[in-house]
Amino acid sequence: MLIQMKVEGLLFDPRSGMYILLLQQVDGNRTLPIWIGKPEADAIALALGKVVTPRPLTHDLIRNVFDGLEVKVSRIVITEIVDNTYYALIKAGDGTREVSIDSRPSDAVAVALRVQSPIFVEESVLEVRRADELEEWLKNLRPEDFGNIM
């Protein structure tokens, strides 16, 4: 079963030096934190801020390729987690057939934000038990932890 999510925000984790992409269930209260690198966080932040760059960056290029080929991204799906690594698919088609394109979740989300396609997570991914340390860290988040990353 697919659960629709939205980007709730980006956080910086000073302990790991990485960023966290925080997805929130659209019609519920479940969240999914995904640790990502700074370049991926920057790409997502640019899309969230609707920042237009003078020349297309990688995810803008992907959007332009889809547009040029008249292919529509119908959705992205975070499909599984294996050894603490998340996997995602970009579902795209031309109206006659749909293809699934393997992607890192951060790249899939960056593309989804640029083409305004919905973001889904397989329910089984949300059911994977988080480590106690992660749950405790999330419980202790403060508003000032949500900083501007740009």
Buried (B, 14 or more C-beta within 10 A) or exposed (E): EBBBBEBBBBBBEEEEEBBBBBBBBEEEEBEBBBBBEEEBBBBBBBBBEEEEEEEEBEBBEBBEEBEEEEBBBBBBBBBBBEEEEBBBBBBBEEEEEEEEBEBBBBBBBBBBBBBEBBBBBBEEBBEEEEEEEEEEBBEEEEEEBBEEBE
